[in-house]
Amino acid sequence: MALKIDMSGAYDKVEWSFIAAIMQALGFSDDFTSIIMQCITTISYSISLSGSKFGYFKHGRGLRQGDPLSPFLFLPCMEGLTHILKRKFSEASCQGITVGRHCLELTSLFFTDDVVIFSNADLHHAQCIKDSLKEFKDISANKSISRSRPFSSPQTPLSISDILSKKSMFEFILAKIRWKMESWSARFLSCIDKTILIKAVLATIPNYTMSCFFISDSLCKEINQTCSNFWWSSEHDKSGLHGMKWEKLCECFVEDGLGFKECRRMNLSLLAKHGWRLLTRLDSLLGQTWKGKYFPYTDFFNAEAKNNSSWGWRSVLKGYLASLNSPDFPWNSVWELKLPLKIKFFSWHLLHNCLLLKDSLCRKYIPIQDNLCSLCNAAFEGATHLFLHCRIANEVWQRSGLKFAPRPPSSIFHVWWLNSRSKLRQNRQGKEVLACILWRLCNLQNKCLFENWTTSADTVL
């Protein structure tokens, strides 16, 4: 069950004493709390009537709407509701929801004054939530019960695709773009004006949706066509006479384009940013949820889209694969090296995640004795750990004589490869040493696993 709570007059009715108590509970000093409370309690209001202001009166509670400080003061108030819910759920042995076996349990989500509470759909959980909201209302003066809306899902709900097609779900984007264009149609606009409007207004309308979902090719084509018609349009012809393909106009200025955003490329770029957030902010709520559901035993680079994967997760993977398979990724750098073919093929397999390391064997459900690194026996054996984070690997890189000592963030082997290649751009011998060290580390891993060799950096160097 999901219960959506919309606070009635959330900013206007919050008690000042509650704000002060929350700030002190969160560890703010008395001096800082006193300064903030002076900012809140010393304000006064006047009434504007027929263009004239009359009188001044003070307010006894609430936060001023439009004050840049108000949202930052209201968020700690909602933290109070979070603590009440957690305490009540713990005391009553209630449960939230989990989207996967290895995911965090969700009891509530907050966005300013909107709250969504998750629990099992039974009377016991409903009473626990009601008691929590009543306690929060009593101490903060916020009323919420009257505007609550419950949503309970059946055991086998219909998927979104069973109700609406993916194209029809996002028709509002195209409708909003056309509505904007209609509002400008009565004005005479030069090419410069149209260029600014397309970049600053039309191109930004689908950004949020495209950052979350992989939209259909037909919708991308219609958005591109609509923007192109607007740019080439004239006073008497809405579609105009096109003198150049839209794809050419979307090229950067250096390549003789105008720098417009091509819809599909923009969609994939925004989705790839979600992949980067998963790599750099895996401790976030979204990162922990997706890792627990889709790649609990491996890293993001080795994650796969299963049959029951959500549309959002499949979209993020498409963005990552598009960035990985772009012409900018230096696959040819492997074959340009003057090394034996076995090392070149090894490097190619490594960059394509094709090495049969223990993490890949686990993904293929092949039984193995353990999944620990064969060199250090201290962590899960994957490409990132074995070649970068392992104790033996760290010692090898430090003694390698190369001009960099890699200390990359966790689970970013491809980023490390690109950075290393960039730093060794003018050093062909350094690139060859890099590939040889990777091959020797893999060879040592096999020797330790199958022939019980002792691990040592001297063996690699």
C-alpha positions in Angstrom: 0.0 0.0 0.0 1.2 3.5 -0.8 -0.3 6.4 1.1 0.2 9.9 -0.5 0.1 12.6 2.1 -0.4 16.2 1.1 0.2 18.6 4.0 -2.5 21.2 4.3 -0.9 24.6 4.7 2.4 23.0 5.5 4.5 26.1 5.5 1.9 28.3 7.1 1.0 26.2 10.1 4.2 24.7 11.4 4.9 25.7 15.0 8.1 27.7 15.7 8.8 25.7 18.9 8.8 22.5 16.7 11.4 24.0 14.4 13.6 25.0 17.3 13.3 21.5 18.9 14.1 19.7 15.6 17.2 21.9 15.0 18.5 21.2 18.5 17.8 17.4 18.1 19.8 17.5 14.8 22.8 18.9 16.7 22.7 22.6 15.7 24.3 24.9 18.3 22.2 27.1 20.6 23.7 30.3 19.0 22.9 29.2 15.5 19.4 28.1 16.4 18.8 31.4 18.2 19.9 33.4 15.1 17.6 31.3 12.8 14.7 31.7 15.2 15.2 35.5 15.2 14.9 35.5 11.4 11.7 33.6 11.6 9.9 35.2 14.6 10.7 38.9 13.9 9.0 39.2 10.6 5.8 41.3 10.2 3.1 41.6 7.5 1.0 44.4 6.1 -2.2 44.3 4.0 -2.2 45.8 0.5 -5.6 47.3 -0.3 -6.2 49.3 -3.5 -2.5 49.8 -4.0 -1.9 51.0 -0.5 -0.4 49.2 2.5 -2.1 49.3 5.8 -0.8 48.3 9.2 1.7 45.7 10.4 1.0 42.6 12.3 3.1 39.7 13.5 2.6 36.0 12.8 2.6 33.4 15.6 3.7 30.4 13.6 4.6 29.2 10.1 7.3 29.9 7.5 7.1 32.8 5.0 6.3 31.7 1.5 9.0 32.7 -1.1 11.7 33.1 1.5 14.8 31.2 0.3 15.4 30.1 3.9 12.0 28.4 4.3 12.6 25.2 2.3 15.8 24.5 4.3 13.9 24.9 7.5 10.9 22.8 6.4 13.1 19.8 5.5 14.2 19.2 9.1 10.6 19.3 10.1 9.9 16.4 7.7 12.8 14.6 9.2 10.8 14.6 12.4 8.0 12.7 10.6 10.6 10.2 9.3 11.9 9.5 12.8 8.3 9.1 14.1 7.4 6.6 11.3 10.6 4.6 11.9 9.9 4.5 15.7 6.3 3.5 15.3 7.0 0.9 12.7 9.7 -0.6 14.9 7.5 -0.6 18.0 4.5 -2.2 16.2 6.7 -4.6 14.1 5.4 -3.1 10.9 7.2 -3.4 7.6 7.7 -1.1 4.6 8.3 -2.4 1.1 11.3 -3.8 -0.8 11.7 -3.9 -4.6 14.2 -6.7 -4.5 15.7 -9.3 -2.2 18.8 -7.3 -1.5 17.2 -3.9 -1.5 16.7 -1.4 1.3 13.3 -1.4 3.0 11.3 1.8 2.0 8.9 3.2 4.5 8.6 6.8 3.2 9.7 9.2 0.5 9.6 13.0 0.8 9.5 15.9 -1.7 9.0 19.2 0.0 5.5 19.0 1.6 4.5 15.8 -0.3 4.9 12.5 1.5 4.5 8.9 0.2 4.3 6.2 2.9 4.7 2.5 2.0 3.5 -0.5 4.0 1.5 -3.7 3.9 -2.2 -3.3 3.1 -3.8 -4.4 6.3 -5.5 -2.7 9.3 -2.5 -3.2 11.6 -0.2 -1.2 9.3 -2.9 1.4 8.6 -3.4 2.1 12.3 0.3 2.4 12.8 0.5 5.0 10.0 -2.5 6.8 11.4 -1.0 7.0 14.9 2.3 8.3 13.4 0.5 11.1 11.5 -1.5 12.0 14.5 1.6 12.4 16.7 3.3 14.5 14.0 0.2 16.7 13.7 0.0 17.3 17.4 3.6 18.4 17.7 3.9 20.4 14.4 0.3 21.6 13.9 0.3 20.2 10.3 -3.0 18.6 9.3 -2.7 15.8 6.8 -5.4 13.1 7.3 -8.1 15.0 5.5 -6.1 15.2 2.3 -4.6 11.7 2.3 -5.1 9.4 -0.7 -4.4 5.6 -0.4 -3.3 3.5 -3.4 -3.4 -0.3 -3.0 -2.0 -2.5 -5.7 -3.4 -6.0 -6.6 -1.2 -9.1 -6.5 -0.8 -9.2 -10.3 -1.0 -5.6 -11.5 -1.0 -4.6 -15.1 2.2 -3.2 -16.5 2.2 0.3 -17.9 2.7 -1.1 -21.4 -0.6 -3.0 -21.0 -2.4 0.3 -20.5 -0.6 2.8 -22.7 1.9 2.5 -25.4 5.3 4.1 -24.8 4.7 6.6 -27.5 1.3 7.7 -26.3 2.7 8.1 -22.7 5.0 10.9 -23.9 2.7 12.6 -26.4 2.5 15.5 -24.0 6.1 16.4 -24.8 5.2 16.9 -28.5 2.0 18.7 -27.6 3.9 21.1 -25.3 6.5 21.8 -28.0 3.8 22.5 -30.6 1.9 24.7 -28.1 5.0 26.8 -27.6 5.5 27.1 -31.3 1.9 28.3 -31.8 2.4 31.0 -29.2 5.3 32.3 -31.2 3.7 32.0 -34.7 2.2 35.5 -34.6 5.6 37.1 -34.2 8.2 37.7 -36.9 11.3 35.8 -35.8 14.7 35.9 -37.5 16.9 32.8 -37.7 18.8 34.1 -34.7 15.6 34.4 -32.7 14.6 30.8 -33.7 18.0 29.4 -32.8 17.8 30.9 -29.3 14.2 29.7 -28.8 15.0 26.2 -29.9 18.1 25.9 -27.7 16.7 27.6 -24.6 13.1 26.5 -24.7 12.1 23.7 -27.1 15.2 21.5 -26.6 14.8 21.6 -22.8 11.1 20.5 -22.7 11.8 16.7 -23.0 15.0 16.7 -20.9 13.6 15.4 -17.7 11.7 12.6 -19.4 14.7 11.7 -21.6 16.9 11.5 -18.5 14.7 8.8 -17.1 13.4 6.8 -20.1 14.5 5.6 -23.5 11.8 7.2 -25.7 10.7 5.6 -29.0 12.4 6.3 -32.3 9.1 7.6 -33.8 8.8 10.2 -31.0 12.4 11.3 -31.5 11.8 11.7 -35.2 8.7 13.8 -34.6 10.4 16.0 -32.1 13.4 16.6 -34.5 11.0 17.2 -37.4 8.9 19.7 -35.4 12.0 21.7 -34.4 13.4 21.5 -37.9 10.1 22.8 -39.4 10.0 25.7 -36.9 13.6 26.7 -37.8 13.0 26.6 -41.6 9.5 28.1 -41.4 8.5 31.4 -42.9 5.6 33.8 -42.5 3.6 32.0 -45.2 4.8 28.4 -44.8 4.9 26.7 -41.4 7.2 23.9 -42.5 9.3 26.0 -44.8 11.8 24.8 -47.5 14.5 22.8 -45.8 18.0 23.6 -47.2 19.9 21.2 -45.0 19.2 18.0 -42.9 18.5 18.5 -39.2 21.3 16.1 -38.4 23.7 18.5 -40.0 22.3 21.5 -38.1 22.9 19.4 -34.9 26.6 19.2 -35.5 28.8 21.5 -33.4 30.0 24.9 -34.7 33.5 23.5 -35.4 31.9 21.0 -37.8 29.8 23.7 -39.6 26.6 23.0 -37.6 24.6 25.2 -35.3 24.8 23.1 -32.2 21.2 22.0 -31.9 20.4 18.9 -29.7 19.5 15.8 -31.7 16.8 14.1 -29.7 18.2 10.5 -29.8 21.7 11.5 -28.9 20.5 13.8 -26.1 18.3 10.9 -24.8 21.3 8.5 -24.6 23.6 11.2 -23.1 21.1 12.0 -20.3 20.6 8.3 -19.6 24.4 7.7 -19.5 24.6 10.4 -16.8 22.4 8.1 -14.6 25.0 5.4 -15.1 27.8 7.8 -14.0 25.7 8.7 -10.9 25.5 5.0 -10.1 29.3 4.8 -10.3 30.1 7.9 -8.3 27.1 7.9 -5.9 26.3 4.3 -5.2 25.4 5.1 -1.6 22.4 7.2 -2.7 18.9 5.8 -2.3 18.5 5.1 -6.1 22.0 3.6 -6.3 21.4 1.2 -3.4 18.0 0.2 -4.7 19.2 -0.5 -8.2 22.3 -2.3 -7.0 20.3 -4.5 -4.7 17.8 -5.4 -7.4 19.8 -5.6 -10.6 23.5 -6.2 -9.7 23.9 -7.3 -6.1 27.0 -9.5 -6.7 28.8 -7.5 -9.4 29.4 -3.9 -10.5 27.5 -1.7 -12.9 29.7 -2.5 -15.9 28.7 -6.1 -15.6 25.0 -5.6 -14.9 22.5 -7.1 -17.3 18.9 -6.4 -18.3 16.8 -9.4 -17.2 13.3 -10.2 -18.5 11.7 -8.6 -15.5 13.8 -5.5 -15.5 12.0 -2.2 -15.3 11.8 0.2 -18.3 13.9 2.7 -16.4 16.7 0.3 -15.7 16.8 -0.9 -19.3 16.9 2.7 -20.4 20.0 3.4 -18.2 21.7 0.4 -19.6 21.1 1.6 -23.2 22.6 4.9 -22.3 25.7 3.2 -20.9 26.1 0.8 -23.9 25.7 3.7 -26.3 28.5 5.7 -24.6 30.7 2.5 -24.5 30.1 1.7 -28.2 30.5 5.3 -29.4 33.2 6.0 -32.1 35.1 8.0 -29.4 35.9 4.8 -27.4 39.5 3.9 -28.5 39.0 0.2 -29.4 41.7 0.5 -32.1 44.3 1.4 -29.5 44.4 -2.3 -28.6 45.4 -3.5 -32.1 47.8 -0.6 -32.8 50.2 -1.9 -30.1 53.3 -3.8 -31.1 52.7 -6.8 -28.9 52.0 -10.5 -29.4 48.5 -11.3 -30.6 47.8 -13.2 -27.4 48.2 -10.0 -25.3 46.1 -8.0 -27.8 43.3 -10.5 -27.7 43.5 -10.6 -23.9 43.1 -6.8 -23.8 40.2 -7.0 -26.2 38.5 -9.6 -24.0 39.1 -7.5 -20.9 37.6 -4.4 -22.3 34.5 -6.4 -23.5 34.1 -8.0 -20.1 34.6 -11.4 -21.6 37.3 -12.8 -19.2 36.1 -15.8 -17.2 36.9 -14.3 -13.8 34.9 -15.5 -10.8 32.4 -12.7 -11.0 31.5 -13.7 -14.6 31.2 -17.3 -13.6 28.8 -16.4 -10.8 26.7 -14.4 -13.3 26.6 -17.5 -15.6 25.5 -19.7 -12.6 28.6 -21.9 -12.9 29.4 -23.4 -9.5 32.8 -22.4 -8.0 34.5 -23.1 -4.7 34.5 -19.4 -3.6 34.3 -16.0 -5.2 37.3 -14.4 -3.5 40.2 -12.9 -5.4 42.8 -15.5 -6.2 45.7 -13.1 -5.4 44.7 -11.6 -2.1 41.6 -13.6 -0.9 40.2 -10.4 0.5 37.5 -9.2 -1.9 35.1 -10.4 -4.6 37.1 -11.2 -7.8 36.2 -8.9 -10.6 38.1 -7.1 -13.3 38.2 -3.8 -11.4 39.5 -5.5 -8.2 41.9 -7.9 -9.7 43.7 -5.4 -12.0 43.4 -2.2 -9.9 42.4 -2.6 -6.3 44.0 -5.8 -5.3 47.0 -5.5 -2.9 49.3 -7.2 -5.4 48.0 -5.1 -8.3 48.6 -1.9 -6.3 52.2 -2.9 -5.6 52.8 -3.7 -9.2 51.5 -0.4 -10.5 53.5 1.6 -7.9 56.7 -0.2 -9.0 55.9 -0.2 -12.8 57.8 3.0 -13.6 54.9 4.5 -15.4 54.0 8.2 -14.7 50.7 7.5 -13.0 49.7 5.5 -9.9 46.1 4.5 -10.5 43.8 5.0 -7.6 40.4 5.0 -9.4 37.0 5.0 -7.8 35.4 1.6 -7.3 34.0 -0.2 -10.4 35.2 2.2 -13.1 37.7 0.1 -15.0 36.8 1.6 -18.4 37.3 5.1 -17.1 40.7 4.1 -15.7 41.6 2.6 -19.1 40.7 5.9 -20.9 42.5 8.1 -18.4 45.6 5.9 -18.6 45.6 5.9 -22.4 45.2 9.7 -22.3 48.2 10.2 -19.9 50.3 7.9 -22.1 49.2 9.5 -25.4 52.8 10.2 -26.6 54.3 7.2 -24.9 53.8 4.1 -27.1 56.1 2.0 -24.9 54.1 3.0 -21.8 50.9 1.8 -23.4 52.6 -1.5 -24.2 53.9 -1.9 -20.7 50.3 -1.2 -19.5 48.9 -4.0 -21.5 51.7 -6.4 -20.5 51.1 -5.7 -16.8 47.4 -6.5 -17.2 48.2 -9.7 -19.0 50.8 -10.7 -16.4 48.4 -10.1 -13.6 45.8 -12.3 -15.3 48.5 -15.0 -15.9 49.5 -14.8 -12.2 45.8 -15.2 -11.2 45.6 -18.4 -13.2 48.8 -19.8 -11.8 47.6 -19.1 -8.2 44.2 -20.6 -8.9 45.3 -23.8 -10.7 49.0 -24.4 -9.7 49.0 -22.9 -6.2 51.7 -20.3 -6.9 52.6 -17.8 -4.2 51.4 -14.3 -4.9 54.2 -11.7 -5.4 54.6 -8.5 -7.3 58.1 -9.7 -8.4 56.4 -12.5 -10.4 54.6 -10.0 -12.5 57.5 -7.5 -13.0 
